[in-house]
Structure formats: structure tokens, C-alpha cells
């Protein structure tokens, strides 16, 4: 059976979302992780990829290299895989506008907050400091502005008084592993697209919080 959606995953670290997507693709014959690119040579996600016999590449930043120069090399590495979908799964680099525009509508990211809240780093601690009662995770299409592309799906978790950034992160991670493979599946089934800057699922434009399941 030919695979319809070639999924390329970009990581920087542990790769637990990569693992969830690999496992999800095993159950979803319409998608396959055909490669993993890391900007860190010691990312544990590379070991996960090897264990699943998935091809890997490292694109490590050179000293003094500009963002645009790095992104040009990253683009060459990506194009080698001819992916249908590029999945940022804890890929901790800011990407240049030109790079992002080149992959518009076919690159998604997972961010550990209920966007538009808490773009950037330290999202769990920021939710605790703000005494938020709920926190969560968002999957969104990548657009040039950091963590600001149209949201596809969010999952919420409660924040408890005794939470630390670590306990909250664990709760959020559990949700990440449930929703990211689902979004990859939607994309591979041609149900999901970015049209006129909006996320569209099954022909319906999603609102700012993405697809809502009650
Ligand atoms: C995840 O929590 C993901 O939401 C976050 O990095 C972690 C990667 O974990 N991404 C960002 O913060 C992007 N702004 P993983 O390597 O175990 O998948």
C-alpha cells in the first residue's frame, strides 16, 4: 500500500511527541514518519527514531551563522525528504519569516499553552504565577509570527494549588500526546488545511481556539 502523507518531524530534545506521532502513524496507514531532523546531536528523539528505523539528520547551527543562513541549510535538509507535512515537535528555534512562508500550510507546531496566552518560553511557570485555573496545549499552523498561527486543536488541564512547573508540564504532556497524532491524522486524511490564514477542518473554518469538542 502506498503511503499518502510523508511526515517529517523536527525536534530538539526528548521527542516524546515524536514517539506519540510514530505510534499514531502505525495505527494510521495514511501517514508515515519518513524522517527526523534535529538541531541537537544528542537529542533523545534521535534514538527513538533509530529504534523505529526512521532516517535522521542533524542540522547544527554554526558559530556566527545568521538565522537566515541556518534556515537555508535547514530547508535543504527538509527538501531532501520531500515531505507532505512538517511537524515541529519541541524544535526550539525561532524560524525566519522567509523560511516559514516557504512551507505555509504544511508546517504545524505544538505549543504548551492555551494560545494566544503565553507565547514563548516557561509557559507552565507563567500559568502558575498568574494563578490560572486552567492551562493546556495548542497545535497550530506555523506562520511567521512566533506561536501565533491559526490554532487547530487545544486541550485543557486543571492547575492545582500545589502544582510546580514540572507537575503541570507532566499533565500537559499527556494531552500533547493525545492531540498531536490526531491532528497529523486529520492532515493525512486531507481533512485539514490552512486557507486565507485560517485553519479549516472538513471545510469548516475553525475559531480562535481551534476545533472544539464538548
Ligand atoms: C513539548 O512540551 C512541546 O509542547 C514544547 O516542547 C516540548 C517537547 O517535548 N514545545 C515548545 O515549547 C515550542 N514552543 P518532547 O521533546 O518530549 O516532545
Boltz pocket constraint, residues with backbone or C-beta under 6 A from the ligand:
constraints:
  - pocket:
      binder: B
      contacts: [[A, 11], [A, 12], [A, 13], [A, 14], [A, 15], [A, 16], [A, 17], [A, 18], [A, 45], [A, 89], [A, 90], [A, 91], [A, 92], [A, 110], [A, 111], [A, 112], [A, 120], [A, 173], [A, 176]]
      max_distance: 6.0
